[in-house]
Amino acid sequence: MEALPFHDGNIHDLIESRYLDVRQDVNHSLQMHSSLVRRLSQETELEGHQGCVNSIAWNSRGSLLISGSDDTRINIWSYSGRKLLHSIETGHCANIFCTKFIPETSDELVVSGAGDAEVRLFNLSQLSGRGPEDNAVPPSALYQCHSRRVKKLAVEVGNPNVVWSASEDGTLRQHDFREGTSCPPAGSAHQECRNVLLDLRSGAKKSLADPPKQTFALKSCDISSTRPHLLLVGGSDAFARLYDRRMLPPLTSCRKRTSPPPCVNYFCPMHLSDRGRTSLHLTHVAFSPDGEEVLLSYSGEHVYLMNVNNAGGSAVQYTSGDASKIMSFTPILNGLELQQPASRVSTSRLPKRRKATAMHEKCSKLTQIAQKSLEEGDFYHGIEACNEVLDGYGCDIGPILRHDCFCTRAALLLKRNWKNDAHMAIRDCYNARKIDSSSFRAHCHMSKALSQLGKHKEALEFAMAAQSLAPSNPEVAAQLESIKRELAAAVSEKNGKASDGAPRSEPRGGRVLSLSDILYRSEGNSEASQDGPRSEREDSDYDEELELDFETSISGDEEQDIEPNILHGSVNLRIHRRSDSSREVEGANGCCGSLSSSSQNERLQYQPEAVIDMKQRYVGHCNVGTDIKQASFLGQRGEYIASGSDDGRWFIWEKRTGRLIKMLQGDEAVVNCVQCHPSDCVVATSGIDNTIKLWTPSASVPSIVAGGAAGPETANVSNVLAANQHRLSHNRETILYSHSEILEHFRMHEFTEGSLHPFECAQS
């Protein structure tokens, strides 16, 4: 397929415009221009750590880079010299997960957070005149008030006195250097730090309809650079939360658990809001440079873009139940009925005739390319062509062409069948039916999508409607018969289980749990066919709620008594019994009955909040192996999106259309961190390797979805993307077992509660 155009214009014209229009800040547009992004390749590798590099961040001017590692050191690097300036022995006793420069301190104050639940502040001026190896410096401040790992730090532009820390203990704390430089450890008799800004220990939601109950283990946070009162957090459920710090209650201590404060907005793709999967969680959240958008990266999922406060009206705000309404035969979303057929839709808003004709011809050609790709089985590039039409020019084209493109993209998504492609196809069919409520293609593809998701009753309705629109179409007749058979099989299976009457749970006394049971109960089964129906295990009612933390580090020569190149890990296992009052009642037929009266009343009283839906989705990478994987905006205008991946690559997408631009090999195992330079076209990446890579537009030949100077890798792209999607579609047990065989030690053993200990295993 021929290359699609870019939307950022000709770079020579932009340079010329600097002399013609001094009001336009052209440098922002030039920083990550498409012509430079296409030439990105690895320029240098910074060596100085002895463990995985979990955190990297630039100072405000871009002259320094700070990094934190499993070796518990903070390294300060010179950008201009590409060399190590200082290596600080922090005193942390666990992996460092986050590091930051404190603003407005001449880059003298730096802060770190780690797996030992501590936040430490260091003054680099104490290192003045010392070499890289002379690194003994005591912390200027030490905060020990968190009880679990500190996963993210945030600072406010222009504020040199405060740092915020997000921890898996469910609290976000505000540390003011002016009020104190130390605090007693968490759990001590004198521990009374009144620095809790957000108490979310009862803030996690299993689904949009459920009230918050469980601990919301914070994984990430960010403060808007344009509106510093806005705070974004993400963690152990599917919902990112936006808070206005001005509206939050006064700082409190952690002695008493409080109800979560109301937030400004929730963010979550609609198809993820009602799944009730305890394993679904966010690994990173970030504001765009202009503060108008947020980026969410999910574990076992994709990267999603949302508008803040539904800015511009291009995003959909939905409530509980809308996810099922969009799949119903007569969907009403936000009170909007389906629109009139395309032939009766007004075209008065179309651009002027000449521009509209050129645009229509261009989009018609792309739609034809997409239809040809569907016939030839090139689903990925066909979807990209549709994305270009709908996301690049969707507001400027007529409804008939939009309808055709929606239907074509839905067909391509269903054929490709990557994770959540069926949900995306349902969105397209819904939009196509809004344009033409009697669209045969929209009904037919909707039926197929619902069938893939195991919603056979709804699929049957759409298939019957499609048959009524095209009675002589043999494909629809065959599809209708297939759905009837699937529906009959599902009913028969359900009746068989109901008549069986065997209880699914074993007696409590002396119960022994296998690791397979625990992992299944923690994660749930993967979908049968990526987006297929959830398994019985996932929907079942179990007596335990379980948290399973798996930490790994790859040793090198830094450990004297440990064999090199060995993957070391520890499993922290906590099993929480449900109280009898909160358990669901099982009927005599073995199926789950109604909730207990207290839980039922609580759910009836709870009014779910409205949630902002996705604006764009970015696919191709894999995020299952680590929970610190970032997704970032590139450049001062944020026109490109980047993310690390479990296959050792990092990916760059065009923000507007979701098109994959580059796929670069950045690590032997996993890339976690991707951070763009504040003003130059330079990107720093890090991951499981002990080094940091710097990427610049130094390739001799520009390329798309390629390895920079190594030349195009288009022949390998499809295989790489398919392999990553395969990983996403499998549960955590399969991923861990296939990558490092760490479960082999437990496969043949049963263990009772509390008997699981740290272990070591060879890297596969």
Disulfide bonds with the S-S distance in Angstrom:
none
